[in-house]
Amino acid sequence: MITFANAKKRKYWDDNMIAISHARGHLIGFRQGHWYFLDTGEPLNYSRACIQCGLFPTKEGYDACVGFIPGITSACCGHGVGDKIKQ
């Protein structure tokens, strides 16, 4: 897995990048108005599975391992890089 520390070391991070985050557990960076996967440089397209459970999002966009939860406005399984969130 690519972490922020080795993203800088492996030159995935550059001076034009202004933010980093995660998409389904994959490290992503924002530069020149677009989000990119830091391991490949490909534009973010949400086509990758979660690195924790290996599942793709549902057709509605929910985390597959969490699914739809009535009364909840946002939920995230953490994708192996953060705490689970339920609001």
PyMOL Python script that loads the backbone (N, CA, C, O; Angstrom):
from pymol import cmd

cmd.read_pdbstr("""\
ATOM      1  N   MET A   1       0.838  -1.175   0.000  1.00  0.00           N
ATOM      2  CA  MET A   1       0.000   0.000   0.000  1.00  0.00           C
ATOM      3  C   MET A   1       0.887   1.244   0.000  1.00  0.00           C
ATOM      4  O   MET A   1       1.938   1.271   0.639  1.00  0.00           O
ATOM      5  N   ILE A   2       0.445   2.277  -0.730  1.00  0.00           N
ATOM      6  CA  ILE A   2       1.170   3.543  -0.771  1.00  0.00           C
ATOM      7  C   ILE A   2       0.730   4.399   0.409  1.00  0.00           C
ATOM      8  O   ILE A   2      -0.464   4.637   0.592  1.00  0.00           O
ATOM      9  N   THR A   3       1.677   4.859   1.204  1.00  0.00           N
ATOM     10  CA  THR A   3       1.382   5.776   2.300  1.00  0.00           C
ATOM     11  C   THR A   3       1.895   7.155   1.924  1.00  0.00           C
ATOM     12  O   THR A   3       2.651   7.308   0.965  1.00  0.00           O
ATOM     13  N   PHE A   4       1.473   8.168   2.694  1.00  0.00           N
ATOM     14  CA  PHE A   4       1.918   9.528   2.402  1.00  0.00           C
ATOM     15  C   PHE A   4       3.440   9.619   2.447  1.00  0.00           C
ATOM     16  O   PHE A   4       4.047  10.253   1.583  1.00  0.00           O
ATOM     17  N   ALA A   5       4.061   8.995   3.443  1.00  0.00           N
ATOM     18  CA  ALA A   5       5.520   9.083   3.586  1.00  0.00           C
ATOM     19  C   ALA A   5       6.240   8.513   2.364  1.00  0.00           C
ATOM     20  O   ALA A   5       7.160   9.140   1.839  1.00  0.00           O
ATOM     21  N   ASN A   6       5.823   7.315   1.906  1.00  0.00           N
ATOM     22  CA  ASN A   6       6.540   6.776   0.756  1.00  0.00           C
ATOM     23  C   ASN A   6       6.010   7.331  -0.565  1.00  0.00           C
ATOM     24  O   ASN A   6       6.646   7.137  -1.601  1.00  0.00           O
ATOM     25  N   ALA A   7       4.861   8.016  -0.556  1.00  0.00           N
ATOM     26  CA  ALA A   7       4.409   8.718  -1.764  1.00  0.00           C
ATOM     27  C   ALA A   7       5.383   9.848  -2.088  1.00  0.00           C
ATOM     28  O   ALA A   7       5.714  10.075  -3.252  1.00  0.00           O
ATOM     29  N   LYS A   8       5.838  10.551  -1.060  1.00  0.00           N
ATOM     30  CA  LYS A   8       6.826  11.612  -1.282  1.00  0.00           C
ATOM     31  C   LYS A   8       8.149  11.013  -1.742  1.00  0.00           C
ATOM     32  O   LYS A   8       8.778  11.522  -2.669  1.00  0.00           O
ATOM     33  N   LYS A   9       8.565   9.943  -1.098  1.00  0.00           N
ATOM     34  CA  LYS A   9       9.831   9.303  -1.435  1.00  0.00           C
ATOM     35  C   LYS A   9       9.823   8.751  -2.858  1.00  0.00           C
ATOM     36  O   LYS A   9      10.828   8.836  -3.564  1.00  0.00           O
ATOM     37  N   ARG A  10       8.681   8.181  -3.284  1.00  0.00           N
ATOM     38  CA  ARG A  10       8.593   7.562  -4.606  1.00  0.00           C
ATOM     39  C   ARG A  10       8.155   8.547  -5.679  1.00  0.00           C
ATOM     40  O   ARG A  10       7.854   8.149  -6.805  1.00  0.00           O
ATOM     41  N   LYS A  11       8.117   9.840  -5.334  1.00  0.00           N
ATOM     42  CA  LYS A  11       7.831  10.916  -6.282  1.00  0.00           C
ATOM     43  C   LYS A  11       6.380  10.934  -6.776  1.00  0.00           C
ATOM     44  O   LYS A  11       6.097  11.524  -7.819  1.00  0.00           O
ATOM     45  N   TYR A  12       5.448  10.292  -6.037  1.00  0.00           N
ATOM     46  CA  TYR A  12       4.041  10.423  -6.390  1.00  0.00           C
ATOM     47  C   TYR A  12       3.528  11.787  -5.953  1.00  0.00           C
ATOM     48  O   TYR A  12       2.545  12.287  -6.500  1.00  0.00           O
ATOM     49  N   TRP A  13       4.183  12.384  -4.978  1.00  0.00           N
ATOM     50  CA  TRP A  13       3.828  13.709  -4.478  1.00  0.00           C
ATOM     51  C   TRP A  13       4.715  14.720  -5.180  1.00  0.00           C
ATOM     52  O   TRP A  13       5.914  14.487  -5.332  1.00  0.00           O
ATOM     53  N   ASP A  14       4.147  15.842  -5.612  1.00  0.00           N
ATOM     54  CA  ASP A  14       4.965  16.890  -6.203  1.00  0.00           C
ATOM     55  C   ASP A  14       4.514  18.249  -5.664  1.00  0.00           C
ATOM     56  O   ASP A  14       3.513  18.331  -4.952  1.00  0.00           O
ATOM     57  N   ASP A  15       5.244  19.310  -5.997  1.00  0.00           N
ATOM     58  CA  ASP A  15       4.962  20.636  -5.462  1.00  0.00           C
ATOM     59  C   ASP A  15       3.651  21.217  -5.974  1.00  0.00           C
ATOM     60  O   ASP A  15       3.145  22.176  -5.390  1.00  0.00           O
ATOM     61  N   ASN A  16       3.083  20.667  -7.045  1.00  0.00           N
ATOM     62  CA  ASN A  16       1.802  21.147  -7.559  1.00  0.00           C
ATOM     63  C   ASN A  16       0.607  20.511  -6.860  1.00  0.00           C
ATOM     64  O   ASN A  16      -0.527  20.952  -7.046  1.00  0.00           O
ATOM     65  N   MET A  17       0.853  19.473  -6.053  1.00  0.00           N
ATOM     66  CA  MET A  17      -0.224  18.788  -5.371  1.00  0.00           C
ATOM     67  C   MET A  17      -0.604  19.587  -4.127  1.00  0.00           C
ATOM     68  O   MET A  17       0.260  20.018  -3.364  1.00  0.00           O
ATOM     69  N   ILE A  18      -1.910  19.779  -3.935  1.00  0.00           N
ATOM     70  CA  ILE A  18      -2.340  20.600  -2.808  1.00  0.00           C
ATOM     71  C   ILE A  18      -3.099  19.830  -1.740  1.00  0.00           C
ATOM     72  O   ILE A  18      -3.379  20.380  -0.676  1.00  0.00           O
ATOM     73  N   ALA A  19      -3.442  18.561  -1.997  1.00  0.00           N
ATOM     74  CA  ALA A  19      -4.172  17.780  -1.005  1.00  0.00           C
ATOM     75  C   ALA A  19      -3.975  16.294  -1.275  1.00  0.00           C
ATOM     76  O   ALA A  19      -3.737  15.875  -2.407  1.00  0.00           O
ATOM     77  N   ILE A  20      -4.082  15.507  -0.206  1.00  0.00           N
ATOM     78  CA  ILE A  20      -4.129  14.056  -0.348  1.00  0.00           C
ATOM     79  C   ILE A  20      -5.312  13.547   0.463  1.00  0.00           C
ATOM     80  O   ILE A  20      -5.747  14.188   1.420  1.00  0.00           O
ATOM     81  N   SER A  21      -5.821  12.399   0.072  1.00  0.00           N
ATOM     82  CA  SER A  21      -6.943  11.790   0.758  1.00  0.00           C
ATOM     83  C   SER A  21      -6.947  10.301   0.403  1.00  0.00           C
ATOM     84  O   SER A  21      -5.946   9.768  -0.076  1.00  0.00           O
ATOM     85  N   HIS A  22      -8.065   9.644   0.639  1.00  0.00           N
ATOM     86  CA  HIS A  22      -8.225   8.235   0.286  1.00  0.00           C
ATOM     87  C   HIS A  22      -9.538   8.039  -0.453  1.00  0.00           C
ATOM     88  O   HIS A  22     -10.519   8.731  -0.182  1.00  0.00           O
ATOM     89  N   ALA A  23      -9.554   7.108  -1.374  1.00  0.00           N
ATOM     90  CA  ALA A  23     -10.771   6.668  -2.057  1.00  0.00           C
ATOM     91  C   ALA A  23     -10.840   5.158  -1.925  1.00  0.00           C
ATOM     92  O   ALA A  23     -10.056   4.438  -2.542  1.00  0.00           O
ATOM     93  N   ARG A  24     -11.766   4.686  -1.130  1.00  0.00           N
ATOM     94  CA  ARG A  24     -11.904   3.261  -0.826  1.00  0.00           C
ATOM     95  C   ARG A  24     -10.591   2.645  -0.358  1.00  0.00           C
ATOM     96  O   ARG A  24     -10.282   1.493  -0.665  1.00  0.00           O
ATOM     97  N   GLY A  25      -9.825   3.436   0.391  1.00  0.00           N
ATOM     98  CA  GLY A  25      -8.573   2.973   0.967  1.00  0.00           C
ATOM     99  C   GLY A  25      -7.344   3.255   0.125  1.00  0.00           C
ATOM    100  O   GLY A  25      -6.223   3.098   0.609  1.00  0.00           O
ATOM    101  N   HIS A  26      -7.520   3.665  -1.115  1.00  0.00           N
ATOM    102  CA  HIS A  26      -6.405   3.977  -2.007  1.00  0.00           C
ATOM    103  C   HIS A  26      -6.001   5.439  -1.814  1.00  0.00           C
ATOM    104  O   HIS A  26      -6.861   6.318  -1.766  1.00  0.00           O
ATOM    105  N   LEU A  27      -4.713   5.697  -1.703  1.00  0.00           N
ATOM    106  CA  LEU A  27      -4.227   7.061  -1.534  1.00  0.00           C
ATOM    107  C   LEU A  27      -4.415   7.842  -2.827  1.00  0.00           C
ATOM    108  O   LEU A  27      -4.040   7.377  -3.903  1.00  0.00           O
ATOM    109  N   ILE A  28      -5.006   9.047  -2.713  1.00  0.00           N
ATOM    110  CA  ILE A  28      -5.245   9.899  -3.881  1.00  0.00           C
ATOM    111  C   ILE A  28      -4.696  11.297  -3.606  1.00  0.00           C
ATOM    112  O   ILE A  28      -4.568  11.704  -2.452  1.00  0.00           O
ATOM    113  N   GLY A  29      -4.381  12.009  -4.645  1.00  0.00           N
ATOM    114  CA  GLY A  29      -3.867  13.370  -4.524  1.00  0.00           C
ATOM    115  C   GLY A  29      -4.619  14.312  -5.440  1.00  0.00           C
ATOM    116  O   GLY A  29      -5.123  13.901  -6.486  1.00  0.00           O
ATOM    117  N   PHE A  30      -4.698  15.587  -5.046  1.00  0.00           N
ATOM    118  CA  PHE A  30      -5.386  16.603  -5.847  1.00  0.00           C
ATOM    119  C   PHE A  30      -4.353  17.561  -6.404  1.00  0.00           C
ATOM    120  O   PHE A  30      -3.588  18.166  -5.652  1.00  0.00           O
ATOM    121  N   ARG A  31      -4.330  17.700  -7.721  1.00  0.00           N
ATOM    122  CA  ARG A  31      -3.424  18.653  -8.357  1.00  0.00           C
ATOM    123  C   ARG A  31      -4.054  19.133  -9.658  1.00  0.00           C
ATOM    124  O   ARG A  31      -4.704  18.377 -10.379  1.00  0.00           O
ATOM    125  N   GLN A  32      -3.843  20.393  -9.927  1.00  0.00           N
ATOM    126  CA  GLN A  32      -4.322  21.025 -11.160  1.00  0.00           C
ATOM    127  C   GLN A  32      -5.804  20.751 -11.416  1.00  0.00           C
ATOM    128  O   GLN A  32      -6.215  20.490 -12.547  1.00  0.00           O
ATOM    129  N   GLY A  33      -6.597  20.816 -10.343  1.00  0.00           N
ATOM    130  CA  GLY A  33      -8.044  20.699 -10.463  1.00  0.00           C
ATOM    131  C   GLY A  33      -8.607  19.298 -10.561  1.00  0.00           C
ATOM    132  O   GLY A  33      -9.802  19.142 -10.808  1.00  0.00           O
ATOM    133  N   HIS A  34      -7.779  18.259 -10.375  1.00  0.00           N
ATOM    134  CA  HIS A  34      -8.251  16.880 -10.519  1.00  0.00           C
ATOM    135  C   HIS A  34      -7.667  15.987  -9.427  1.00  0.00           C
ATOM    136  O   HIS A  34      -6.570  16.234  -8.926  1.00  0.00           O
ATOM    137  N   TRP A  35      -8.414  14.949  -9.069  1.00  0.00           N
ATOM    138  CA  TRP A  35      -7.939  13.920  -8.148  1.00  0.00           C
ATOM    139  C   TRP A  35      -7.311  12.780  -8.940  1.00  0.00           C
ATOM    140  O   TRP A  35      -7.809  12.407 -10.002  1.00  0.00           O
ATOM    141  N   TYR A  36      -6.212  12.224  -8.418  1.00  0.00           N
ATOM    142  CA  TYR A  36      -5.476  11.133  -9.066  1.00  0.00           C
ATOM    143  C   TYR A  36      -5.137  10.055  -8.042  1.00  0.00           C
ATOM    144  O   TYR A  36      -4.929  10.350  -6.865  1.00  0.00           O
ATOM    145  N   PHE A  37      -5.081   8.798  -8.499  1.00  0.00           N
ATOM    146  CA  PHE A  37      -4.531   7.734  -7.668  1.00  0.00           C
ATOM    147  C   PHE A  37      -3.032   7.958  -7.592  1.00  0.00           C
ATOM    148  O   PHE A  37      -2.386   8.132  -8.625  1.00  0.00           O
ATOM    149  N   LEU A  38      -2.464   7.957  -6.395  1.00  0.00           N
ATOM    150  CA  LEU A  38      -1.034   8.234  -6.255  1.00  0.00           C
ATOM    151  C   LEU A  38      -0.150   7.069  -6.677  1.00  0.00           C
ATOM    152  O   LEU A  38       1.014   7.280  -7.015  1.00  0.00           O
ATOM    153  N   ASP A  39      -0.669   5.846  -6.667  1.00  0.00           N
ATOM    154  CA  ASP A  39       0.184   4.721  -7.052  1.00  0.00           C
ATOM    155  C   ASP A  39       0.348   4.588  -8.558  1.00  0.00           C
ATOM    156  O   ASP A  39       1.356   4.053  -9.020  1.00  0.00           O
ATOM    157  N   THR A  40      -0.631   5.066  -9.342  1.00  0.00           N
ATOM    158  CA  THR A  40      -0.547   4.911 -10.797  1.00  0.00           C
ATOM    159  C   THR A  40      -0.575   6.234 -11.556  1.00  0.00           C
ATOM    160  O   THR A  40      -0.172   6.288 -12.718  1.00  0.00           O
ATOM    161  N   GLY A  41      -1.049   7.305 -10.909  1.00  0.00           N
ATOM    162  CA  GLY A  41      -1.203   8.585 -11.576  1.00  0.00           C
ATOM    163  C   GLY A  41      -2.473   8.679 -12.407  1.00  0.00           C
ATOM    164  O   GLY A  41      -2.715   9.701 -13.049  1.00  0.00           O
ATOM    165  N   GLU A  42      -3.294   7.618 -12.406  1.00  0.00           N
ATOM    166  CA  GLU A  42      -4.550   7.622 -13.160  1.00  0.00           C
ATOM    167  C   GLU A  42      -5.558   8.556 -12.501  1.00  0.00           C
ATOM    168  O   GLU A  42      -5.565   8.695 -11.278  1.00  0.00           O
ATOM    169  N   PRO A  43      -6.413   9.200 -13.304  1.00  0.00           N
ATOM    170  CA  PRO A  43      -7.474  10.033 -12.726  1.00  0.00           C
ATOM    171  C   PRO A  43      -8.412   9.194 -11.858  1.00  0.00           C
ATOM    172  O   PRO A  43      -8.670   8.028 -12.160  1.00  0.00           O
ATOM    173  N   LEU A  44      -8.911   9.780 -10.799  1.00  0.00           N
ATOM    174  CA  LEU A  44      -9.846   9.099  -9.901  1.00  0.00           C
ATOM    175  C   LEU A  44     -11.131   8.816 -10.644  1.00  0.00           C
ATOM    176  O   LEU A  44     -11.729   9.725 -11.220  1.00  0.00           O
ATOM    177  N   ASN A  45     -11.566   7.559 -10.639  1.00  0.00           N
ATOM    178  CA  ASN A  45     -12.796   7.196 -11.336  1.00  0.00           C
ATOM    179  C   ASN A  45     -13.666   6.241 -10.535  1.00  0.00           C
ATOM    180  O   ASN A  45     -14.670   5.754 -11.054  1.00  0.00           O
ATOM    181  N   TYR A  46     -13.318   5.964  -9.310  1.00  0.00           N
ATOM    182  CA  TYR A  46     -14.085   5.096  -8.402  1.00  0.00           C
ATOM    183  C   TYR A  46     -14.292   3.692  -8.953  1.00  0.00           C
ATOM    184  O   TYR A  46     -15.276   3.037  -8.613  1.00  0.00           O
ATOM    185  N   SER A  47     -13.381   3.222  -9.796  1.00  0.00           N
ATOM    186  CA  SER A  47     -13.510   1.884 -10.362  1.00  0.00           C
ATOM    187  C   SER A  47     -12.770   0.828  -9.550  1.00  0.00           C
ATOM    188  O   SER A  47     -12.807  -0.355  -9.890  1.00  0.00           O
ATOM    189  N   ARG A  48     -12.102   1.246  -8.485  1.00  0.00           N
ATOM    190  CA  ARG A  48     -11.332   0.287  -7.684  1.00  0.00           C
ATOM    191  C   ARG A  48     -12.136  -0.215  -6.498  1.00  0.00           C
ATOM    192  O   ARG A  48     -12.964   0.497  -5.930  1.00  0.00           O
ATOM    193  N   ALA A  49     -11.867  -1.460  -6.144  1.00  0.00           N
ATOM    194  CA  ALA A  49     -12.515  -2.063  -4.979  1.00  0.00           C
ATOM    195  C   ALA A  49     -11.882  -1.533  -3.698  1.00  0.00           C
ATOM    196  O   ALA A  49     -10.774  -0.996  -3.719  1.00  0.00           O
ATOM    197  N   CYS A  50     -12.581  -1.686  -2.600  1.00  0.00           N
ATOM    198  CA  CYS A  50     -12.073  -1.319  -1.275  1.00  0.00           C
ATOM    199  C   CYS A  50     -10.850  -2.182  -0.951  1.00  0.00           C
ATOM    200  O   CYS A  50     -10.864  -3.391  -1.182  1.00  0.00           O
ATOM    201  N   ILE A  51      -9.797  -1.565  -0.419  1.00  0.00           N
ATOM    202  CA  ILE A  51      -8.603  -2.351  -0.089  1.00  0.00           C
ATOM    203  C   ILE A  51      -8.797  -3.220   1.146  1.00  0.00           C
ATOM    204  O   ILE A  51      -8.033  -4.162   1.358  1.00  0.00           O
ATOM    205  N   GLN A  52      -9.807  -2.921   1.969  1.00  0.00           N
ATOM    206  CA  GLN A  52     -10.050  -3.709   3.183  1.00  0.00           C
ATOM    207  C   GLN A  52     -10.844  -4.978   2.874  1.00  0.00           C
ATOM    208  O   GLN A  52     -10.407  -6.080   3.207  1.00  0.00           O
ATOM    209  N   CYS A  53     -12.008  -4.828   2.239  1.00  0.00           N
ATOM    210  CA  CYS A  53     -12.890  -5.980   2.022  1.00  0.00           C
ATOM    211  C   CYS A  53     -12.839  -6.527   0.597  1.00  0.00           C
ATOM    212  O   CYS A  53     -13.313  -7.634   0.344  1.00  0.00           O
ATOM    213  N   GLY A  54     -12.263  -5.757  -0.344  1.00  0.00           N
ATOM    214  CA  GLY A  54     -12.169  -6.204  -1.729  1.00  0.00           C
ATOM    215  C   GLY A  54     -13.444  -6.047  -2.536  1.00  0.00           C
ATOM    216  O   GLY A  54     -13.517  -6.497  -3.680  1.00  0.00           O
ATOM    217  N   LEU A  55     -14.457  -5.406  -1.945  1.00  0.00           N
ATOM    218  CA  LEU A  55     -15.735  -5.245  -2.631  1.00  0.00           C
ATOM    219  C   LEU A  55     -15.827  -3.889  -3.318  1.00  0.00           C
ATOM    220  O   LEU A  55     -15.214  -2.912  -2.889  1.00  0.00           O
ATOM    221  N   PHE A  56     -16.612  -3.854  -4.401  1.00  0.00           N
ATOM    222  CA  PHE A  56     -16.899  -2.606  -5.104  1.00  0.00           C
ATOM    223  C   PHE A  56     -18.128  -1.969  -4.470  1.00  0.00           C
ATOM    224  O   PHE A  56     -18.913  -2.662  -3.823  1.00  0.00           O
ATOM    225  N   PRO A  57     -18.312  -0.654  -4.646  1.00  0.00           N
ATOM    226  CA  PRO A  57     -19.512  -0.019  -4.100  1.00  0.00           C
ATOM    227  C   PRO A  57     -20.771  -0.576  -4.770  1.00  0.00           C
ATOM    228  O   PRO A  57     -20.718  -1.119  -5.873  1.00  0.00           O
ATOM    229  N   THR A  58     -21.900  -0.428  -4.078  1.00  0.00           N
ATOM    230  CA  THR A  58     -23.168  -0.852  -4.670  1.00  0.00           C
ATOM    231  C   THR A  58     -23.511   0.075  -5.827  1.00  0.00           C
ATOM    232  O   THR A  58     -22.875   1.115  -5.992  1.00  0.00           O
ATOM    233  N   LYS A  59     -24.500  -0.284  -6.624  1.00  0.00           N
ATOM    234  CA  LYS A  59     -24.895   0.570  -7.755  1.00  0.00           C
ATOM    235  C   LYS A  59     -25.403   1.925  -7.276  1.00  0.00           C
ATOM    236  O   LYS A  59     -25.377   2.897  -8.032  1.00  0.00           O
ATOM    237  N   GLU A  60     -25.868   2.003  -6.023  1.00  0.00           N
ATOM    238  CA  GLU A  60     -26.311   3.277  -5.448  1.00  0.00           C
ATOM    239  C   GLU A  60     -25.145   4.092  -4.895  1.00  0.00           C
ATOM    240  O   GLU A  60     -25.320   5.256  -4.535  1.00  0.00           O
ATOM    241  N   GLY A  61     -23.945   3.482  -4.824  1.00  0.00           N
ATOM    242  CA  GLY A  61     -22.761   4.190  -4.340  1.00  0.00           C
ATOM    243  C   GLY A  61     -22.412   3.935  -2.889  1.00  0.00           C
ATOM    244  O   GLY A  61     -21.484   4.553  -2.367  1.00  0.00           O
ATOM    245  N   TYR A  62     -23.132   3.040  -2.220  1.00  0.00           N
ATOM    246  CA  TYR A  62     -22.836   2.726  -0.821  1.00  0.00           C
ATOM    247  C   TYR A  62     -21.626   1.801  -0.729  1.00  0.00           C
ATOM    248  O   TYR A  62     -21.344   1.044  -1.657  1.00  0.00           O
ATOM    249  N   ASP A  63     -20.911   1.867   0.399  1.00  0.00           N
ATOM    250  CA  ASP A  63     -19.875   0.872   0.656  1.00  0.00           C
ATOM    251  C   ASP A  63     -20.564  -0.485   0.705  1.00  0.00           C
ATOM    252  O   ASP A  63     -21.542  -0.657   1.433  1.00  0.00           O
ATOM    253  N   ALA A  64     -20.073  -1.436  -0.052  1.00  0.00           N
ATOM    254  CA  ALA A  64     -20.737  -2.739  -0.158  1.00  0.00           C
ATOM    255  C   ALA A  64     -20.813  -3.464   1.179  1.00  0.00           C
ATOM    256  O   ALA A  64     -21.788  -4.166   1.448  1.00  0.00           O
ATOM    257  N   CYS A  65     -19.798  -3.303   2.013  1.00  0.00           N
ATOM    258  CA  CYS A  65     -19.796  -4.009   3.290  1.00  0.00           C
ATOM    259  C   CYS A  65     -20.709  -3.340   4.324  1.00  0.00           C
ATOM    260  O   CYS A  65     -21.018  -3.941   5.353  1.00  0.00           O
ATOM    261  N   VAL A  66     -21.146  -2.098   4.056  1.00  0.00           N
ATOM    262  CA  VAL A  66     -22.043  -1.381   4.968  1.00  0.00           C
ATOM    263  C   VAL A  66     -23.455  -1.367   4.392  1.00  0.00           C
ATOM    264  O   VAL A  66     -24.419  -1.628   5.111  1.00  0.00           O
ATOM    265  N   GLY A  67     -23.584  -1.067   3.103  1.00  0.00           N
ATOM    266  CA  GLY A  67     -24.890  -1.012   2.456  1.00  0.00           C
ATOM    267  C   GLY A  67     -25.722   0.174   2.912  1.00  0.00           C
ATOM    268  O   GLY A  67     -25.197   1.121   3.499  1.00  0.00           O
ATOM    269  N   PHE A  68     -27.014   0.123   2.644  1.00  0.00           N
ATOM    270  CA  PHE A  68     -27.951   1.185   3.022  1.00  0.00           C
ATOM    271  C   PHE A  68     -28.341   1.013   4.481  1.00  0.00           C
ATOM    272  O   PHE A  68     -28.687  -0.088   4.909  1.00  0.00           O
ATOM    273  N   ILE A  69     -28.286   2.093   5.242  1.00  0.00           N
ATOM    274  CA  ILE A  69     -28.690   2.069   6.646  1.00  0.00           C
ATOM    275  C   ILE A  69     -29.779   3.135   6.816  1.00  0.00           C
ATOM    276  O   ILE A  69     -29.485   4.325   6.710  1.00  0.00           O
ATOM    277  N   PRO A  70     -31.023   2.733   7.078  1.00  0.00           N
ATOM    278  CA  PRO A  70     -32.108   3.705   7.213  1.00  0.00           C
ATOM    279  C   PRO A  70     -31.810   4.741   8.307  1.00  0.00           C
ATOM    280  O   PRO A  70     -31.340   4.398   9.392  1.00  0.00           O
ATOM    281  N   GLY A  71     -32.092   6.015   7.998  1.00  0.00           N
ATOM    282  CA  GLY A  71     -31.918   7.090   8.966  1.00  0.00           C
ATOM    283  C   GLY A  71     -30.506   7.632   9.070  1.00  0.00           C
ATOM    284  O   GLY A  71     -30.265   8.574   9.826  1.00  0.00           O
ATOM    285  N   ILE A  72     -29.575   7.065   8.336  1.00  0.00           N
ATOM    286  CA  ILE A  72     -28.177   7.502   8.382  1.00  0.00           C
ATOM    287  C   ILE A  72     -27.882   8.321   7.131  1.00  0.00           C
ATOM    288  O   ILE A  72     -28.200   7.897   6.019  1.00  0.00           O
ATOM    289  N   THR A  73     -27.271   9.501   7.309  1.00  0.00           N
ATOM    290  CA  THR A  73     -26.967  10.351   6.157  1.00  0.00           C
ATOM    291  C   THR A  73     -25.616  10.029   5.533  1.00  0.00           C
ATOM    292  O   THR A  73     -25.419  10.280   4.344  1.00  0.00           O
ATOM    293  N   SER A  74     -24.683   9.481   6.301  1.00  0.00           N
ATOM    294  CA  SER A  74     -23.406   9.058   5.736  1.00  0.00           C
ATOM    295  C   SER A  74     -22.815   7.957   6.596  1.00  0.00           C
ATOM    296  O   SER A  74     -22.937   7.968   7.820  1.00  0.00           O
ATOM    297  N   ALA A  75     -22.171   7.004   5.931  1.00  0.00           N
ATOM    298  CA  ALA A  75     -21.526   5.896   6.628  1.00  0.00           C
ATOM    299  C   ALA A  75     -20.315   5.457   5.817  1.00  0.00           C
ATOM    300  O   ALA A  75     -20.324   5.516   4.587  1.00  0.00           O
ATOM    301  N   CYS A  76     -19.276   5.019   6.514  1.00  0.00           N
ATOM    302  CA  CYS A  76     -18.054   4.572   5.856  1.00  0.00           C
ATOM    303  C   CYS A  76     -17.453   3.446   6.684  1.00  0.00           C
ATOM    304  O   CYS A  76     -17.419   3.523   7.913  1.00  0.00           O
ATOM    305  N   CYS A  77     -16.985   2.410   6.019  1.00  0.00           N
ATOM    306  CA  CYS A  77     -16.382   1.286   6.741  1.00  0.00           C
ATOM    307  C   CYS A  77     -14.950   1.582   7.179  1.00  0.00           C
ATOM    308  O   CYS A  77     -14.371   0.822   7.956  1.00  0.00           O
ATOM    309  N   GLY A  78     -14.368   2.689   6.683  1.00  0.00           N
ATOM    310  CA  GLY A  78     -12.996   3.044   7.014  1.00  0.00           C
ATOM    311  C   GLY A  78     -11.978   2.539   6.002  1.00  0.00           C
ATOM    312  O   GLY A  78     -10.860   3.047   5.932  1.00  0.00           O
ATOM    313  N   HIS A  79     -12.365   1.542   5.221  1.00  0.00           N
ATOM    314  CA  HIS A  79     -11.524   1.005   4.146  1.00  0.00           C
ATOM    315  C   HIS A  79     -10.118   0.622   4.593  1.00  0.00           C
ATOM    316  O   HIS A  79      -9.183   0.633   3.793  1.00  0.00           O
ATOM    317  N   GLY A  80      -9.969   0.283   5.870  1.00  0.00           N
ATOM    318  CA  GLY A  80      -8.673  -0.149   6.360  1.00  0.00           C
ATOM    319  C   GLY A  80      -7.700   0.955   6.670  1.00  0.00           C
ATOM    320  O   GLY A  80      -6.582   0.675   7.103  1.00  0.00           O
ATOM    321  N   VAL A  81      -8.083   2.219   6.463  1.00  0.00           N
ATOM    322  CA  VAL A  81      -7.161   3.327   6.725  1.00  0.00           C
ATOM    323  C   VAL A  81      -7.716   4.318   7.744  1.00  0.00           C
ATOM    324  O   VAL A  81      -7.027   5.269   8.114  1.00  0.00           O
ATOM    325  N   GLY A  82      -8.931   4.114   8.195  1.00  0.00           N
ATOM    326  CA  GLY A  82      -9.514   5.048   9.157  1.00  0.00           C
ATOM    327  C   GLY A  82     -10.580   4.363   9.989  1.00  0.00           C
ATOM    328  O   GLY A  82     -10.875   3.182   9.804  1.00  0.00           O
ATOM    329  N   ASP A  83     -11.144   5.114  10.894  1.00  0.00           N
ATOM    330  CA  ASP A  83     -12.202   4.587  11.755  1.00  0.00           C
ATOM    331  C   ASP A  83     -13.523   4.531  11.004  1.00  0.00           C
ATOM    332  O   ASP A  83     -13.762   5.310  10.082  1.00  0.00           O
ATOM    333  N   LYS A  84     -14.366   3.611  11.406  1.00  0.00           N
ATOM    334  CA  LYS A  84     -15.707   3.526  10.823  1.00  0.00           C
ATOM    335  C   LYS A  84     -16.494   4.766  11.234  1.00  0.00           C
ATOM    336  O   LYS A  84     -16.352   5.257  12.354  1.00  0.00           O
ATOM    337  N   ILE A  85     -17.317   5.264  10.327  1.00  0.00           N
ATOM    338  CA  ILE A  85     -18.104   6.470  10.574  1.00  0.00           C
ATOM    339  C   ILE A  85     -19.563   6.186  10.320  1.00  0.00           C
ATOM    340  O   ILE A  85     -19.918   5.527   9.343  1.00  0.00           O
ATOM    341  N   LYS A  86     -20.421   6.691  11.213  1.00  0.00           N
ATOM    342  CA  LYS A  86     -21.865   6.587  11.022  1.00  0.00           C
ATOM    343  C   LYS A  86     -22.474   7.867  11.557  1.00  0.00           C
ATOM    344  O   LYS A  86     -22.285   8.197  12.728  1.00  0.00           O
ATOM    345  N   GLN A  87     -23.206   8.600  10.717  1.00  0.00           N
ATOM    346  CA  GLN A  87     -23.845   9.857  11.135  1.00  0.00           C
ATOM    347  C   GLN A  87     -25.304   9.845  10.788  1.00  0.00           C
ATOM    348  O   GLN A  87     -26.011  10.815  11.061  1.00  0.00           O
TER     349      GLN A  87
END
""", "prot")
cmd.dss("prot")
cmd.show_as("cartoon", "prot")
cmd.util.cbc("prot")
cmd.orient("prot")
